[in-house]
Amino acid sequence: MSLFQSLAIRAAQAGKKFVTGVKTPTSSDHDIATGLNTVDHCGITFVQPKVITHDQSVAFPSSTAGSITLQHFKPTATTNPTPTDATTPWKTVQWWAIGN
């Protein structure tokens, strides 16, 4: 069973909806309308292999109801691992959300 199948089954058992989609970012910060009224949990996985310029990507419920925010970070420099907003090249991510 895949991660997405498992999440969909657990969401349904809890009376929630599970939605998923793909996004190729064009900036370091994106809001995505999920089609849900509220988002309880969310996450992302890389569709394409991760590249060094995007060491970290995170997803969390947005301040806009029913949306999630994707943020992408890279190291400040090769000698400084402090995260800073990522720049191109962008890689496609698959996002998922659970809610009502």
C-alpha positions, 0 to 999 in steps of 0.5 A, a space after each residue: 500500500 502506498 503512502 497516499 492510499 494509507 492516508 486516504 483510508 485513514 482520513 476516510 476512517 476519521 470522517 475527513 477528506 483526502 486531496 492531492 495534486 502536483 505543483 511546480 513552484 515559481 517562487 519560494 512561497 506558494 499558497 495552494 487552494 485544496 478544495 477543502 473548507 479546512 485543512 487539518 494536516 498536509 505535506 509534500 513529496 518530491 516528484 522529481 529528484 531533489 537538487 542541492 539548491 532546494 535542501 528543504 521544502 515544507 508544507 503547512 496549513 495556510 492562513 487562508 481557509 482550505 489552502 496550504 502554503 508551500 515554502 522552499 529553502 536552500 543553504 545561504 552558501 556552500 559554507 553556510 547551511 542557514 536556510 534562505 528562500 530558494 531560487 530556480 531551478 524549481 522541481 515539481 512536488 506532490 502535495 496532499 491535504 486532509 480536512 473537511 
